[in-house]
Amino acid sequence: MARGMSLYSEERECFICHSPQVHLHHIYGGHGRRPISDREGCWVYLCPAHHNMSDFGVHFDHKLDKFFKEDCERRWCERNGKSPDDFRELFGINYI
């Protein structure tokens, strides 16, 4: 599936610390949502530590995970001129 332009940045650097060593994080990756995240730009580059290689990575830090899920939903709605109801229809869940 083609990956859409990220709602965050196309720069191949960590969105948080700007490290050039990155993983691609699908913000809505579970429950079959990874292909939708790819297509809709709901992904972000994160360094290994901010992704899944430390306790403060998005996969282990509930606050950071929540931030990205809520913020990305807002960005998606704004970019597409859609509502949270439209987001829920596409992703099957809301975060804001």
C-alpha positions as a Markdown table, in Angstrom:
| # | Residue | x | y | z |
|---|---|---|---|---|
| 1 | Met | 0.0 | 0.0 | 0.0 |
| 2 | Ala | 1.3 | 3.5 | -0.8 |
| 3 | Arg | 2.3 | 5.6 | 2.1 |
| 4 | Gly | 0.7 | 9.0 | 2.3 |
| 5 | Met | 2.6 | 12.1 | 3.3 |
| 6 | Ser | 3.0 | 12.2 | 7.1 |
| 7 | Leu | 0.9 | 14.6 | 9.0 |
| 8 | Tyr | 4.1 | 15.4 | 11.0 |
| 9 | Ser | 7.2 | 15.6 | 8.9 |
| 10 | Glu | 8.7 | 14.0 | 5.9 |
| 11 | Glu | 12.2 | 14.7 | 7.3 |
| 12 | Arg | 13.9 | 11.4 | 8.2 |
| 13 | Glu | 14.7 | 12.5 | 11.7 |
| 14 | Cys | 13.1 | 11.8 | 15.1 |
| 15 | Phe | 10.1 | 14.2 | 15.5 |
| 16 | Ile | 11.1 | 14.6 | 19.2 |
| 17 | Cys | 14.9 | 14.7 | 19.4 |
| 18 | His | 15.9 | 15.1 | 15.7 |
| 19 | Ser | 18.2 | 12.1 | 15.7 |
| 20 | Pro | 18.9 | 10.9 | 12.2 |
| 21 | Gln | 18.5 | 7.2 | 13.2 |
| 22 | Val | 14.8 | 6.5 | 13.0 |
| 23 | His | 12.0 | 4.0 | 13.0 |
| 24 | Leu | 8.6 | 4.6 | 11.4 |
| 25 | His | 5.9 | 4.6 | 14.0 |
| 26 | His | 2.3 | 4.0 | 12.9 |
| 27 | Ile | 0.2 | 6.1 | 15.3 |
| 28 | Tyr | -2.8 | 3.8 | 14.8 |
| 29 | Gly | -1.1 | 0.5 | 14.2 |
| 30 | Gly | -3.3 | -2.1 | 15.9 |
| 31 | His | -6.6 | -3.7 | 15.1 |
| 32 | Gly | -6.0 | -3.6 | 11.3 |
| 33 | Arg | -5.4 | 0.2 | 11.3 |
| 34 | Arg | -1.8 | 0.1 | 10.0 |
| 35 | Pro | -2.7 | 0.3 | 6.3 |
| 36 | Ile | -5.1 | 3.2 | 7.0 |
| 37 | Ser | -2.4 | 5.0 | 9.0 |
| 38 | Asp | 0.0 | 4.5 | 6.1 |
| 39 | Arg | -2.5 | 5.8 | 3.5 |
| 40 | Glu | -3.7 | 8.7 | 5.7 |
| 41 | Gly | -0.3 | 10.0 | 6.8 |
| 42 | Cys | -0.9 | 8.9 | 10.4 |
| 43 | Trp | 2.8 | 8.0 | 11.0 |
| 44 | Val | 5.8 | 9.7 | 12.4 |
| 45 | Tyr | 9.6 | 9.1 | 12.4 |
| 46 | Leu | 11.0 | 8.4 | 15.9 |
| 47 | Cys | 14.4 | 7.4 | 17.0 |
| 48 | Pro | 14.7 | 4.0 | 18.5 |
| 49 | Ala | 14.6 | 5.3 | 22.1 |
| 50 | His | 11.4 | 7.4 | 21.5 |
| 51 | His | 9.9 | 4.5 | 19.5 |
| 52 | Asn | 10.3 | 1.1 | 21.3 |
| 53 | Met | 13.8 | 0.8 | 22.7 |
| 54 | Ser | 13.4 | 2.5 | 26.1 |
| 55 | Asp | 10.8 | 3.0 | 28.8 |
| 56 | Phe | 10.1 | 6.5 | 27.5 |
| 57 | Gly | 9.3 | 5.3 | 24.0 |
| 58 | Val | 5.8 | 5.7 | 22.6 |
| 59 | His | 5.1 | 2.0 | 22.9 |
| 60 | Phe | 5.7 | 2.1 | 26.7 |
| 61 | Asp | 4.9 | 5.7 | 27.7 |
| 62 | His | 1.1 | 6.0 | 27.9 |
| 63 | Lys | 1.2 | 9.9 | 27.9 |
| 64 | Leu | 3.3 | 10.0 | 24.7 |
| 65 | Asp | 1.1 | 7.5 | 23.0 |
| 66 | Lys | -2.0 | 9.4 | 24.0 |
| 67 | Phe | -0.5 | 12.7 | 22.8 |
| 68 | Phe | 0.2 | 11.3 | 19.3 |
| 69 | Lys | -3.2 | 9.6 | 19.0 |
| 70 | Glu | -5.1 | 12.8 | 20.0 |
| 71 | Asp | -2.8 | 15.2 | 18.1 |
| 72 | Cys | -2.9 | 13.1 | 15.0 |
| 73 | Glu | -6.7 | 12.9 | 15.0 |
| 74 | Arg | -6.8 | 16.7 | 15.2 |
| 75 | Arg | -4.2 | 17.1 | 12.4 |
| 76 | Trp | -6.1 | 14.6 | 10.2 |
| 77 | Cys | -9.4 | 16.4 | 10.7 |
| 78 | Glu | -7.9 | 19.8 | 10.0 |
| 79 | Arg | -6.0 | 18.6 | 6.9 |
| 80 | Asn | -9.0 | 16.9 | 5.4 |
| 81 | Gly | -11.7 | 19.3 | 6.5 |
| 82 | Lys | -13.4 | 16.5 | 8.4 |
| 83 | Ser | -14.9 | 16.0 | 11.8 |
| 84 | Pro | -14.0 | 13.6 | 14.6 |
| 85 | Asp | -17.1 | 11.6 | 13.5 |
| 86 | Asp | -15.5 | 11.2 | 10.1 |
| 87 | Phe | -12.3 | 10.1 | 11.7 |
| 88 | Arg | -14.3 | 7.5 | 13.8 |
| 89 | Glu | -16.0 | 6.2 | 10.6 |
| 90 | Leu | -12.6 | 5.6 | 9.0 |
| 91 | Phe | -10.6 | 4.3 | 12.0 |
| 92 | Gly | -13.4 | 2.8 | 14.1 |
| 93 | Ile | -12.4 | 4.8 | 17.2 |
| 94 | Asn | -11.9 | 8.4 | 18.4 |
| 95 | Tyr | -9.3 | 9.9 | 20.7 |
| 96 | Ile | -10.5 | 13.5 | 21.1 |
